[in-house]
Amino acid sequence: MTNEPVDTDSRTEPYFLDTNILMYAIGRDHPYKAPCIRILELIEDEAISVVSNVEVLQEILHRYRSLREYEIASSAFLHFKALCDEILPVGEVDMDLAFRILEGAPEISVRDAVHAATMLNCGLEKILSADAHFDRIDGIVRIDPRILSGEADQEGLVDEEAGSQDRQSEAEAVQAGEQQESEPAEQVQAEGAQESVLEEPEHEGT
């Protein structure tokens, strides 16, 4: 299930807050930037309630400290924690479920599987995320920030994502054919190059 209609007046069940909501909000111009800023405003205004887990905090610190953006790492970490009603632990039982999710859907990233497992083991269903991979996990309902913020309607967004997935499949097929016809290209190592902090959030496995 994906992109279910949401009621911002309902606080009976918190949303799981994914890393990319904060990263898009503080990142460079992007179609997701304004919707994600609006999501953070809704949280701060207590219109919606969110939780997350320790792995998301690790992602935030790893992302920005790896870019040597230490001040952003600290402020993003503290801001994210302040937004959440609770930071859930990740234990062995969660990793066991994440493993089963990966066994059934190998295209899912490890991080996404861990987040989904944490949610399912805690009885949570809805995740606020721009990552469409969550749409492939049974029992998880992804709420796209563009819908919750009012930036897009559900029907248009579903059509857009279907077209995007078709284009991605075509690109992967072309790439696979090119790899079979040519020798592996020489690897180029750019030592000392620093990735801009304003790049899009990383999605492992995309």
Secondary structure, DSSP 4 states (H G I P E B T S, - for coil): -BS----TT--SSPEEEPHHHHHHHHSSS-TTHHHHHHHHHHHHTTSS-EEEEHHHHHHHHHHHHHTT-HHHHHHHHHHHHHH-SEEE---HHHHHHHHHHHHH-TTS-HHHHHHHHHHHHTT--EEE-S-GGGGGSTT-EEE-HHHHTTSS-HHHHHHHHHHHHHHHHHHHHHHHHHHHHSPPPPP---TT----TTSPPP-TT-
